[in-house]
Amino acid sequence: MTHDIGVNMEFDYTFVPVSLFEQEYPLSDLQEYAEMAIYATIAFALPFLLGGQQLLVGSVVNCVLVLAALNIRGKKLLPVILLPSVAAYAAGMIFGVASSALLIMIPFIWVGNSILVFSMKKLTLSMKKNRILSLGIGAATKSAFLFLAAFILFSFGLVPALFLTAMGVVQLGTALIGGATALVLQEGKKHFG
């Protein structure tokens, strides 16, 4: 007995939040892809260019994450969310000898980056909340998630103690600094771009 099994290749977007496809102001497809390429390139290149300067690298990466949240839609966000931690691991400089432990943290960093991006999209673009409040909530949620992940992994001896600071208070600081910078740059883009 032979069964003909058809495969439906259509993707059902009904479970994807509408905010994922919102922008603060409209960009053409070309502008959106150009911004995606610029943000992804910056986020990927920084660990190679600036090495172990985590405060600077983290602030700039969080800046491009917030800019991406406000300007880029849908799957085009993925390179900006995913590439920074891959680059940090590949560069092997941010955490020096602890770089191998960073590999374990990468999926959690992806989720943390997503938390910041989706918080900004949902709170700022969909719910029209104050952008500074939205940034504070997104940054606090991202850093709390990353600290909790690092704490659990540290408890099992999978990452060194320095990850507790790097994934907690440092993440909060870089998210706030980078996010605040992004909000200033976004205002400039809206008025002069």
C-alpha positions as protocol buffer text, in pm:
chain_id: "A"
residue {
  index: 1
  type: MET
  ca { x: 0 y: 0 z: 0 }
}
residue {
  index: 2
  type: THR
  ca { x: 147 y: 332 z: -106 }
}
residue {
  index: 3
  type: HIS
  ca { x: 58 y: 662 z: 52 }
}
residue {
  index: 4
  type: ASP
  ca { x: 106 y: 992 z: -122 }
}
residue {
  index: 5
  type: ILE
  ca { x: 227 y: 1231 z: 143 }
}
residue {
  index: 6
  type: GLY
  ca { x: 224 y: 1593 z: 30 }
}
residue {
  index: 7
  type: VAL
  ca { x: 448 y: 1844 z: 196 }
}
residue {
  index: 8
  type: ASN
  ca { x: 306 y: 2187 z: 252 }
}
residue {
  index: 9
  type: MET
  ca { x: 598 y: 2429 z: 214 }
}
residue {
  index: 10
  type: GLU
  ca { x: 403 y: 2738 z: 316 }
}
residue {
  index: 11
  type: PHE
  ca { x: 497 y: 2902 z: 643 }
}
residue {
  index: 12
  type: ASP
  ca { x: 218 y: 3004 z: 879 }
}
residue {
  index: 13
  type: TYR
  ca { x: 300 y: 3348 z: 1019 }
}
residue {
  index: 14
  type: THR
  ca { x: -7 y: 3366 z: 1244 }
}
residue {
  index: 15
  type: PHE
  ca { x: 196 y: 3286 z: 1556 }
}
residue {
  index: 16
  type: VAL
  ca { x: 463 y: 3550 z: 1482 }
}
residue {
  index: 17
  type: PRO
  ca { x: 399 y: 3879 z: 1665 }
}
residue {
  index: 18
  type: VAL
  ca { x: 303 y: 4167 z: 1438 }
}
residue {
  index: 19
  type: SER
  ca { x: 559 y: 4387 z: 1614 }
}
residue {
  index: 20
  type: LEU
  ca { x: 836 y: 4183 z: 1452 }
}
residue {
  index: 21
  type: PHE
  ca { x: 740 y: 4343 z: 1120 }
}
residue {
  index: 22
  type: GLU
  ca { x: 708 y: 4702 z: 1242 }
}
residue {
  index: 23
  type: GLN
  ca { x: 946 y: 4992 z: 1187 }
}
residue {
  index: 24
  type: GLU
  ca { x: 961 y: 5330 z: 1354 }
}
residue {
  index: 25
  type: TYR
  ca { x: 943 y: 5493 z: 1012 }
}
residue {
  index: 26
  type: PRO
  ca { x: 920 y: 5333 z: 667 }
}
residue {
  index: 27
  type: LEU
  ca { x: 1233 y: 5230 z: 480 }
}
residue {
  index: 28
  type: SER
  ca { x: 1254 y: 5097 z: 127 }
}
residue {
  index: 29
  type: ASP
  ca { x: 1364 y: 4734 z: 90 }
}
residue {
  index: 30
  type: LEU
  ca { x: 1701 y: 4857 z: -36 }
}
residue {
  index: 31
  type: GLN
  ca { x: 1747 y: 5087 z: 265 }
}
residue {
  index: 32
  type: GLU
  ca { x: 1642 y: 4810 z: 502 }
}
residue {
  index: 33
  type: TYR
  ca { x: 1886 y: 4557 z: 352 }
}
residue {
  index: 34
  type: ALA
  ca { x: 2162 y: 4821 z: 354 }
}
residue {
  index: 35
  type: GLU
  ca { x: 2102 y: 4894 z: 723 }
}
residue {
  index: 36
  type: MET
  ca { x: 2095 y: 4522 z: 800 }
}
residue {
  index: 37
  type: ALA
  ca { x: 2430 y: 4477 z: 622 }
}
residue {
  index: 38
  type: ILE
  ca { x: 2585 y: 4776 z: 801 }
}
residue {
  index: 39
  type: TYR
  ca { x: 2462 y: 4669 z: 1146 }
}
residue {
  index: 40
  type: ALA
  ca { x: 2564 y: 4305 z: 1094 }
}
residue {
  index: 41
  type: THR
  ca { x: 2908 y: 4405 z: 965 }
}
residue {
  index: 42
  type: ILE
  ca { x: 2971 y: 4635 z: 1260 }
}
residue {
  index: 43
  type: ALA
  ca { x: 2851 y: 4375 z: 1510 }
}
residue {
  index: 44
  type: PHE
  ca { x: 3066 y: 4104 z: 1354 }
}
residue {
  index: 45
  type: ALA
  ca { x: 3382 y: 4308 z: 1297 }
}
residue {
  index: 46
  type: LEU
  ca { x: 3409 y: 4475 z: 1639 }
}
residue {
  index: 47
  type: PRO
  ca { x: 3546 y: 4178 z: 1836 }
}
residue {
  index: 48
  type: PHE
  ca { x: 3821 y: 4138 z: 1576 }
}
residue {
  index: 49
  type: LEU
  ca { x: 3903 y: 4509 z: 1565 }
}
residue {
  index: 50
  type: LEU
  ca { x: 3874 y: 4603 z: 1932 }
}
residue {
  index: 51
  type: GLY
  ca { x: 3967 y: 4277 z: 2104 }
}
residue {
  index: 52
  type: GLY
  ca { x: 3903 y: 4260 z: 2476 }
}
residue {
  index: 53
  type: GLN
  ca { x: 3743 y: 4601 z: 2524 }
}
residue {
  index: 54
  type: GLN
  ca { x: 3415 y: 4449 z: 2639 }
}
residue {
  index: 55
  type: LEU
  ca { x: 3254 y: 4775 z: 2752 }
}
residue {
  index: 56
  type: LEU
  ca { x: 3311 y: 4942 z: 2415 }
}
residue {
  index: 57
  type: VAL
  ca { x: 3232 y: 4634 z: 2204 }
}
residue {
  index: 58
  type: GLY
  ca { x: 2921 y: 4552 z: 2410 }
}
residue {
  index: 59
  type: SER
  ca { x: 2794 y: 4909 z: 2396 }
}
residue {
  index: 60
  type: VAL
  ca { x: 2831 y: 4929 z: 2018 }
}
residue {
  index: 61
  type: VAL
  ca { x: 2673 y: 4586 z: 1968 }
}
residue {
  index: 62
  type: ASN
  ca { x: 2376 y: 4687 z: 2184 }
}
residue {
  index: 63
  type: CYS
  ca { x: 2353 y: 5012 z: 1989 }
}
residue {
  index: 64
  type: VAL
  ca { x: 2316 y: 4823 z: 1660 }
}
residue {
  index: 65
  type: LEU
  ca { x: 2068 y: 4581 z: 1822 }
}
residue {
  index: 66
  type: VAL
  ca { x: 1842 y: 4871 z: 1922 }
}
residue {
  index: 67
  type: LEU
  ca { x: 1882 y: 5042 z: 1584 }
}
residue {
  index: 68
  type: ALA
  ca { x: 1796 y: 4713 z: 1415 }
}
residue {
  index: 69
  type: ALA
  ca { x: 1489 y: 4675 z: 1637 }
}
residue {
  index: 70
  type: LEU
  ca { x: 1362 y: 5016 z: 1531 }
}
residue {
  index: 71
  type: ASN
  ca { x: 1445 y: 4988 z: 1160 }
}
residue {
  index: 72
  type: ILE
  ca { x: 1462 y: 4627 z: 1042 }
}
residue {
  index: 73
  type: ARG
  ca { x: 1178 y: 4380 z: 1004 }
}
residue {
  index: 74
  type: GLY
  ca { x: 1138 y: 4005 z: 1028 }
}
residue {
  index: 75
  type: LYS
  ca { x: 1411 y: 3758 z: 943 }
}
residue {
  index: 76
  type: LYS
  ca { x: 1647 y: 4039 z: 844 }
}
residue {
  index: 77
  type: LEU
  ca { x: 1706 y: 4084 z: 1219 }
}
residue {
  index: 78
  type: LEU
  ca { x: 1876 y: 3746 z: 1249 }
}
residue {
  index: 79
  type: PRO
  ca { x: 2229 y: 3843 z: 1134 }
}
residue {
  index: 80
  type: VAL
  ca { x: 2237 y: 4133 z: 1380 }
}
residue {
  index: 81
  type: ILE
  ca { x: 2114 y: 3911 z: 1665 }
}
residue {
  index: 82
  type: LEU
  ca { x: 2335 y: 3610 z: 1591 }
}
residue {
  index: 83
  type: LEU
  ca { x: 2667 y: 3739 z: 1456 }
}
residue {
  index: 84
  type: PRO
  ca { x: 2810 y: 3935 z: 1752 }
}
residue {
  index: 85
  type: SER
  ca { x: 2854 y: 3634 z: 1982 }
}
residue {
  index: 86
  type: VAL
  ca { x: 2986 y: 3418 z: 1698 }
}
residue {
  index: 87
  type: ALA
  ca { x: 3243 y: 3687 z: 1621 }
}
residue {
  index: 88
  type: ALA
  ca { x: 3340 y: 3720 z: 1989 }
}
residue {
  index: 89
  type: TYR
  ca { x: 3400 y: 3346 z: 2004 }
}
residue {
  index: 90
  type: ALA
  ca { x: 3588 y: 3339 z: 1674 }
}
residue {
  index: 91
  type: ALA
  ca { x: 3806 y: 3633 z: 1773 }
}
residue {
  index: 92
  type: GLY
  ca { x: 3885 y: 3457 z: 2101 }
}
residue {
  index: 93
  type: MET
  ca { x: 3986 y: 3787 z: 2256 }
}
residue {
  index: 94
  type: ILE
  ca { x: 3692 y: 3914 z: 2456 }
}
residue {
  index: 95
  type: PHE
  ca { x: 3726 y: 3653 z: 2728 }
}
residue {
  index: 96
  type: GLY
  ca { x: 4084 y: 3541 z: 2658 }
}
residue {
  index: 97
  type: VAL
  ca { x: 4142 y: 3195 z: 2804 }
}
residue {
  index: 98
  type: ALA
  ca { x: 3771 y: 3163 z: 2885 }
}
residue {
  index: 99
  type: SER
  ca { x: 3674 y: 3183 z: 2516 }
}
residue {
  index: 100
  type: SER
  ca { x: 3592 y: 2813 z: 2506 }
}
residue {
  index: 101
  type: ALA
  ca { x: 3336 y: 2870 z: 2784 }
}
residue {
  index: 102
  type: LEU
  ca { x: 3184 y: 3143 z: 2569 }
}
residue {
  index: 103
  type: LEU
  ca { x: 3080 y: 2873 z: 2322 }
}
residue {
  index: 104
  type: ILE
  ca { x: 2844 y: 2735 z: 2587 }
}
residue {
  index: 105
  type: MET
  ca { x: 2692 y: 3082 z: 2638 }
}
residue {
  index: 106
  type: ILE
  ca { x: 2630 y: 3159 z: 2269 }
}
residue {
  index: 107
  type: PRO
  ca { x: 2271 y: 3025 z: 2252 }
}
residue {
  index: 108
  type: PHE
  ca { x: 2186 y: 3220 z: 2568 }
}
residue {
  index: 109
  type: ILE
  ca { x: 2342 y: 3536 z: 2422 }
}
residue {
  index: 110
  type: TRP
  ca { x: 2126 y: 3490 z: 2112 }
}
residue {
  index: 111
  type: VAL
  ca { x: 1818 y: 3473 z: 2333 }
}
residue {
  index: 112
  type: GLY
  ca { x: 1939 y: 3777 z: 2531 }
}
residue {
  index: 113
  type: ASN
  ca { x: 1991 y: 3978 z: 2213 }
}
residue {
  index: 114
  type: SER
  ca { x: 1645 y: 3871 z: 2096 }
}
residue {
  index: 115
  type: ILE
  ca { x: 1494 y: 3982 z: 2427 }
}
residue {
  index: 116
  type: LEU
  ca { x: 1637 y: 4332 z: 2381 }
}
residue {
  index: 117
  type: VAL
  ca { x: 1530 y: 4356 z: 2015 }
}
residue {
  index: 118
  type: PHE
  ca { x: 1180 y: 4218 z: 2069 }
}
residue {
  index: 119
  type: SER
  ca { x: 1128 y: 4429 z: 2383 }
}
residue {
  index: 120
  type: MET
  ca { x: 1209 y: 4743 z: 2187 }
}
residue {
  index: 121
  type: LYS
  ca { x: 985 y: 4638 z: 1899 }
}
residue {
  index: 122
  type: LYS
  ca { x: 691 y: 4540 z: 2119 }
}
residue {
  index: 123
  type: LEU
  ca { x: 706 y: 4820 z: 2375 }
}
residue {
  index: 124
  type: THR
  ca { x: 818 y: 5108 z: 2154 }
}
residue {
  index: 125
  type: LEU
  ca { x: 663 y: 5027 z: 1817 }
}
residue {
  index: 126
  type: SER
  ca { x: 350 y: 4823 z: 1900 }
}
residue {
  index: 127
  type: MET
  ca { x: 250 y: 4952 z: 2240 }
}
residue {
  index: 128
  type: LYS
  ca { x: 384 y: 5308 z: 2184 }
}
residue {
  index: 129
  type: LYS
  ca { x: 554 y: 5315 z: 2525 }
}
residue {
  index: 130
  type: ASN
  ca { x: 824 y: 5566 z: 2613 }
}
residue {
  index: 131
  type: ARG
  ca { x: 1145 y: 5468 z: 2433 }
}
residue {
  index: 132
  type: ILE
  ca { x: 1366 y: 5522 z: 2738 }
}
residue {
  index: 133
  type: LEU
  ca { x: 1136 y: 5312 z: 2957 }
}
residue {
  index: 134
  type: SER
  ca { x: 1126 y: 5046 z: 2685 }
}
residue {
  index: 135
  type: LEU
  ca { x: 1505 y: 5043 z: 2669 }
}
residue {
  index: 136
  type: GLY
  ca { x: 1530 y: 5011 z: 3047 }
}
residue {
  index: 137
  type: ILE
  ca { x: 1289 y: 4717 z: 3052 }
}
residue {
  index: 138
  type: GLY
  ca { x: 1461 y: 4546 z: 2757 }
}
residue {
  index: 139
  type: ALA
  ca { x: 1811 y: 4599 z: 2899 }
}
residue {
  index: 140
  type: ALA
  ca { x: 1713 y: 4479 z: 3247 }
}
residue {
  index: 141
  type: THR
  ca { x: 1535 y: 4172 z: 3110 }
}
residue {
  index: 142
  type: LYS
  ca { x: 1827 y: 4085 z: 2881 }
}
residue {
  index: 143
  type: SER
  ca { x: 2087 y: 4120 z: 3156 }
}
residue {
  index: 144
  type: ALA
  ca { x: 1873 y: 3931 z: 3411 }
}
residue {
  index: 145
  type: PHE
  ca { x: 1827 y: 3644 z: 3166 }
}
residue {
  index: 146
  type: LEU
  ca { x: 2199 y: 3630 z: 3082 }
}
residue {
  index: 147
  type: PHE
  ca { x: 2302 y: 3651 z: 3448 }
}
residue {
  index: 148
  type: LEU
  ca { x: 2063 y: 3369 z: 3539 }
}
residue {
  index: 149
  type: ALA
  ca { x: 2197 y: 3155 z: 3253 }
}
residue {
  index: 150
  type: ALA
  ca { x: 2558 y: 3228 z: 3356 }
}
residue {
  index: 151
  type: PHE
  ca { x: 2476 y: 3156 z: 3721 }
}
residue {
  index: 152
  type: ILE
  ca { x: 2324 y: 2818 z: 3638 }
}
residue {
  index: 153
  type: LEU
  ca { x: 2614 y: 2727 z: 3407 }
}
residue {
  index: 154
  type: PHE
  ca { x: 2864 y: 2845 z: 3671 }
}
residue {
  index: 155
  type: SER
  ca { x: 2685 y: 2633 z: 3933 }
}
residue {
  index: 156
  type: PHE
  ca { x: 2749 y: 2329 z: 3714 }
}
residue {
  index: 157
  type: GLY
  ca { x: 3113 y: 2430 z: 3661 }
}
residue {
  index: 158
  type: LEU
  ca { x: 3062 y: 2498 z: 3290 }
}
residue {
  index: 159
  type: VAL
  ca { x: 3169 y: 2865 z: 3286 }
}
residue {
  index: 160
  type: PRO
  ca { x: 3415 y: 3060 z: 3506 }
}
residue {
  index: 161
  type: ALA
  ca { x: 3308 y: 3312 z: 3770 }
}
residue {
  index: 162
  type: LEU
  ca { x: 3401 y: 3609 z: 3548 }
}
residue {
  index: 163
  type: PHE
  ca { x: 3091 y: 3531 z: 3341 }
}
residue {
  index: 164
  type: LEU
  ca { x: 2870 y: 3629 z: 3637 }
}
residue {
  index: 165
  type: THR
  ca { x: 2988 y: 3990 z: 3613 }
}
residue {
  index: 166
  type: ALA
  ca { x: 3021 y: 3991 z: 3234 }
}
residue {
  index: 167
  type: MET
  ca { x: 2669 y: 3856 z: 3185 }
}
residue {
  index: 168
  type: GLY
  ca { x: 2510 y: 4061 z: 3462 }
}
residue {
  index: 169
  type: VAL
  ca { x: 2605 y: 4415 z: 3551 }
}
residue {
  index: 170
  type: VAL
  ca { x: 2830 y: 4462 z: 3246 }
}
residue {
  index: 171
  type: GLN
  ca { x: 2548 y: 4349 z: 3014 }
}
residue {
  index: 172
  type: LEU
  ca { x: 2309 y: 4591 z: 3182 }
}
residue {
  index: 173
  type: GLY
  ca { x: 2557 y: 4877 z: 3147 }
}
residue {
  index: 174
  type: THR
  ca { x: 2642 y: 4809 z: 2784 }
}
residue {
  index: 175
  type: ALA
  ca { x: 2275 y: 4763 z: 2691 }
}
residue {
  index: 176
  type: LEU
  ca { x: 2183 y: 5096 z: 2851 }
}
residue {
  index: 177
  type: ILE
  ca { x: 2481 y: 5285 z: 2706 }
}
residue {
  index: 178
  type: GLY
  ca { x: 2442 y: 5131 z: 2361 }
}
residue {
  index: 179
  type: GLY
  ca { x: 2066 y: 5165 z: 2363 }
}
residue {
  index: 180
  type: ALA
  ca { x: 2077 y: 5530 z: 2469 }
}
residue {
  index: 181
  type: THR
  ca { x: 2329 y: 5598 z: 2191 }
}
residue {
  index: 182
  type: ALA
  ca { x: 2098 y: 5422 z: 1944 }
}
residue {
  index: 183
  type: LEU
  ca { x: 1802 y: 5637 z: 2047 }
}
residue {
  index: 184
  type: VAL
  ca { x: 2005 y: 5953 z: 1985 }
}
residue {
  index: 185
  type: LEU
  ca { x: 2127 y: 5821 z: 1648 }
}
residue {
  index: 186
  type: GLN
  ca { x: 1771 y: 5720 z: 1555 }
}
residue {
  index: 187
  type: GLU
  ca { x: 1649 y: 6074 z: 1617 }
}
residue {
  index: 188
  type: GLY
  ca { x: 1925 y: 6202 z: 1390 }
}
residue {
  index: 189
  type: LYS
  ca { x: 1832 y: 5949 z: 1122 }
}
residue {
  index: 190
  type: LYS
  ca { x: 1467 y: 6052 z: 1135 }
}
residue {
  index: 191
  type: HIS
  ca { x: 1544 y: 6422 z: 1105 }
}
residue {
  index: 192
  type: PHE
  ca { x: 1839 y: 6421 z: 868 }
}
residue {
  index: 193
  type: GLY
  ca { x: 1812 y: 6085 z: 686 }
}
